[in-house]
Amino acid sequence: MSQAVQVNLILGHTAQWRKKPTPEGYTHDWTVLVRGEDGCDIRHFVEKVIFHLHESFPKPKRAVKEPPYQVSESGYGSFNLPIEVVFRNKEEPRKVVFEYDLLLPNLDDPPINQMRSECLTFQNPSEEFRQKLLKGGAKPILGSSGEAQKTVKPRKPRPADGSEPPKKKKKVDGTNNASSSSSSSDSPSESEEDSRQSAAAKIKAKSVQWDTNALKRLHKQLNAIQDPQALQEIVNIIEQTGIYQLTSSTFDFDLCKLDENTLNKLNKLIEN
């Protein structure tokens, strides 16, 4: 039986204009972070997170060994910020590197609060590391044949200005014992493809078919919700996608731009 497990990491950042530039001319404050999904304590399997800032920052290589895994700074421009997550693993893989675009809002734009979920799959880790992963929120995964299933590539969040972020690849150092849901560039084998299509077909059969009528119905049901707790749960679900706009008085999002998994979560919330 396969010992494969999956765990989700949340990567994201907030950024906003300063009321007054710093003496150095920095116009924005920002914070970039890595955390577990749904409050999971990833310190059980994460040794440290290294944020590779732009070389113009003092000590651009920032290693954070305890949660919260985040770095806060002031600046004046957007840049690529690789994020290196080092595991508490004595064997390979020892780490995974994510490419991350730290975007700052333009003049007159609202603050940015962008989060994205990254799914990591570990194929047959050592029992010691597997237990660390499970304590940190990982879940065992089994296919119909006992093989680990690959997850569908998550949709990338959009910046606050609504433009598409550039596509980036993530890389995993070491052997093929770990993979990311959006980092694989090798063509899958026929058996893997068949298994993946079979799993996708099962999921599709259980999900709502999100055509125009279904989206209109969901939109009407969401607008009818008055319960503050339910409204907060909706905000939490949408925030995980990064596809929304904040104003001084509203939290705006477009159902047509949300992925099927998010729509299913919203629908489940309404049914409950």
C-alpha positions as a printed Julia matrix, in Angstrom:
272×3 Matrix{Float64}:
   0.0    0.0     0.0
   1.27   3.47   -0.87
   2.45   5.74    1.94
   1.91   8.91   -0.09
   0.66  11.99    1.74
  -0.42  15.47    0.67
  -0.17  18.74    2.52
  -1.25  22.26    1.59
   0.78  25.39    2.23
  -0.59  28.92    2.01
   1.72  31.5     0.39
   0.73  35.13    0.22
   1.38  38.76    0.97
  -0.28  41.99    1.95
   0.81  45.39    0.63
  -0.48  48.92    0.99
   0.58  52.51    0.41
   2.21  54.33    3.33
   0.58  57.54    4.5
   3.98  59.17    4.12
   7.14  57.88    2.36
  10.12  56.96    4.51
  13.28  59.09    4.41
  14.66  56.49    1.97
  11.7   57.1    -0.35
   9.86  53.85    0.39
   6.19  54.25   -0.5
   4.71  50.87    0.49
   4.61  48.54    3.49
   4.33  44.82    2.8
   4.4   41.44    4.51
   5.06  38.09    2.81
   4.21  34.84    4.56
   3.97  31.04    4.51
   1.54  29.19    6.77
  -0.44  25.99    7.05
  -3.94  25.67    5.64
  -6.87  25.9     8.07
  -4.58  26.74   11.0
  -2.4   23.6    10.69
   0.92  23.86   12.53
   3.51  23.26    9.8
   6.45  23.64   12.2
   6.17  19.88   12.75
   7.71  19.27    9.3
   9.15  22.69    8.37
  12.63  23.44    9.68
  12.74  26.98    8.32
  11.47  29.23    5.55
  13.95  31.34    3.59
  12.65  34.44    1.83
  14.98  35.64   -0.95
  14.36  39.37   -1.12
  15.61  41.68   -3.86
  19.34  42.31   -3.6
  18.7   46.0    -2.86
  17.45  45.06    0.63
  19.95  44.7     3.48
  20.58  41.0     4.18
  18.23  39.91    1.37
  18.34  36.25    2.44
  15.94  36.11    5.39
  15.66  32.77    7.22
  12.71  32.37    9.61
  12.97  29.31   11.86
   9.81  29.7    13.95
   6.22  30.67   13.1
   4.92  33.03   12.03
   6.96  32.41    8.89
   6.84  35.92    7.5
   8.92  38.99    6.64
   7.71  42.6     6.79
   9.47  45.42    4.96
   8.98  48.76    3.22
   9.76  49.36   -0.44
   8.74  51.11   -3.62
   8.59  48.44   -6.33
   7.31  44.93   -7.16
   9.81  42.1    -7.58
  10.2   38.32   -7.78
  10.7   36.79   -4.34
  11.65  33.07   -4.29
  10.45  31.3    -1.16
  12.42  28.26    0.04
  10.74  25.87    2.47
  13.25  23.56    4.21
  11.84  20.33    5.65
  12.69  18.49    8.86
  13.72  15.52    6.76
  16.96  13.55    7.02
  16.48  12.21    3.49
  15.57  13.75    0.14
  13.64  15.87   -0.53
  15.16  18.41    1.84
  13.37  21.47    0.49
  11.0   22.96   -2.08
  11.33  26.37   -3.77
   8.35  28.47   -4.89
   8.59  31.4    -7.26
   6.55  34.26   -5.88
   5.71  37.68   -7.35
   5.48  40.33   -4.66
   3.16  42.89   -6.27
   2.55  46.37   -4.87
  -0.67  48.3    -5.52
  -0.63  51.16   -7.99
  -1.68  54.67   -7.05
  -5.4   54.81   -6.17
  -5.57  50.99   -5.97
  -6.84  49.31   -2.77
  -4.43  47.36   -0.55
  -3.39  43.93   -1.78
  -4.23  40.84    0.27
  -3.22  37.92   -1.94
  -3.09  34.28   -0.87
  -2.66  31.07   -2.82
  -2.7   27.4    -1.85
   0.12  25.08   -2.9
  -0.39  21.31   -2.67
   2.69  19.15   -2.04
   2.64  15.39   -2.58
   5.25  13.19   -0.87
   5.62   9.71   -2.37
   6.68   7.1     0.21
   8.47   9.36    2.74
  10.32   7.77    5.64
   8.05   6.82    8.54
   9.67   9.46   10.75
   9.07  12.27    8.24
   5.61  10.93    7.43
   4.56  11.28   11.07
   5.87  14.86   11.09
   3.84  15.62    7.97
   0.67  14.13    9.48
   1.11  16.2    12.64
   1.42  19.27   10.42
  -1.89  18.67    8.67
  -0.94  16.28    5.84
  -3.44  13.68    4.67
  -2.78  10.15    3.34
  -3.87   9.71   -0.27
  -4.82   6.47   -1.99
  -6.06   5.83   -5.5
  -8.25   2.95   -6.53
  -5.11   0.89   -7.16
  -3.36   2.0    -3.99
  -1.26   4.56   -5.83
  -1.05   8.2    -4.87
  -3.13  10.49   -7.03
  -1.82  13.79   -8.34
  -3.91  16.84   -7.58
  -5.3   19.23  -10.14
  -3.19  22.36  -10.64
  -4.69  25.17   -8.55
  -5.67  28.4   -10.26
  -3.34  31.3    -9.63
  -4.73  34.34   -7.81
  -5.03  37.63   -9.68
  -3.38  40.84   -8.49
  -5.59  43.63   -7.25
  -5.53  45.3   -10.66
  -7.21  42.22  -12.21
  -4.31  41.35  -14.52
  -2.98  37.81  -14.92
   0.24  37.16  -12.95
   3.09  35.66  -14.99
   3.25  31.89  -14.89
   5.98  30.53  -12.64
   7.21  27.0   -12.01
   8.09  25.56   -8.65
  10.98  23.19   -8.25
  11.72  20.43   -5.77
  15.31  19.59   -4.9
  16.22  15.93   -4.52
  14.51  12.83   -5.82
  10.95  12.35   -7.03
   9.77  11.58   -3.49
   8.03  14.94   -3.38
   6.17  16.85   -6.02
   4.09  19.97   -6.24
   0.71  20.09   -7.9
   1.88  22.86  -10.23
   5.58  22.11  -10.67
   5.71  18.9   -12.71
   6.95  19.36  -16.28
   7.36  15.68  -17.19
   4.67  14.03  -19.3
   2.64  11.54  -17.22
   2.63   7.88  -18.13
  -0.48   6.35  -19.68
  -1.36   4.58  -16.42
  -1.03   7.81  -14.46
  -3.12   9.68  -17.0
  -5.84   7.0   -16.95
  -5.9    7.04  -13.15
  -6.05  10.83  -13.06
  -8.88  10.97  -15.6
 -10.77   8.3   -13.69
 -10.45  10.24  -10.43
 -11.45  13.47  -12.17
 -14.51  11.76  -13.64
 -15.6   10.61  -10.18
 -15.2   14.1    -8.74
 -17.09  15.66  -11.63
 -19.96  13.24  -11.19
 -20.42  14.35   -7.58
 -20.05  18.1    -8.23
 -22.49  20.71   -9.36
 -22.28  21.54  -13.06
 -21.4   25.23  -12.91
 -23.2   26.62  -15.92
 -24.68  30.12  -16.14
 -27.92  29.13  -14.39
 -26.07  27.48  -11.5
 -23.87  30.57  -11.04
 -26.93  32.85  -11.05
 -28.62  30.64   -8.46
 -25.49  30.65   -6.24
 -25.21  34.43   -6.6
 -28.82  34.89   -5.46
 -28.35  32.54   -2.49
 -25.15  34.31   -1.36
 -26.86  37.71   -1.52
 -29.65  36.39    0.71
 -27.31  35.4     3.56
 -27.58  37.65    6.62
 -25.87  35.58    9.31
 -22.53  37.29   10.27
 -20.77  33.97   10.91
 -21.8   32.58    7.53
 -20.72  35.81    5.82
 -17.3   35.54    7.5
 -16.95  31.95    6.29
 -17.66  33.15    2.76
 -14.93  35.8     3.11
 -12.49  33.15    4.41
 -13.17  30.89    1.42
 -12.73  33.7    -1.12
  -9.57  35.03    0.57
  -7.85  31.69   -0.09
  -8.2   32.29   -3.83
  -6.79  35.82   -3.86
  -9.4   36.76   -6.48
 -11.24  39.62   -4.86
 -11.26  43.4    -4.42
 -11.37  45.28   -1.13
 -12.78  48.78   -0.75
 -13.42  50.83    2.36
 -16.91  49.39    2.66
 -17.19  46.28    0.44
 -15.62  42.88   -0.24
 -16.11  42.21   -3.98
 -15.54  39.03   -5.99
 -16.62  37.58   -9.33
 -18.13  34.08   -9.22
 -17.24  33.57  -12.9
 -13.52  33.82  -12.07
 -13.57  31.28   -9.23
 -12.43  27.69   -9.71
 -14.81  24.75   -9.36
 -13.44  23.7    -5.97
 -14.16  27.13   -4.49
 -17.65  27.2    -5.98
 -18.35  23.79   -4.46
 -17.19  25.07   -1.04
 -19.57  28.03   -1.27
 -22.41  25.77   -2.36
 -21.74  23.37    0.52
 -21.76  26.3     2.96
 -25.21  27.36    1.72
 -26.58  23.81    1.94
 -25.44  23.52    5.55
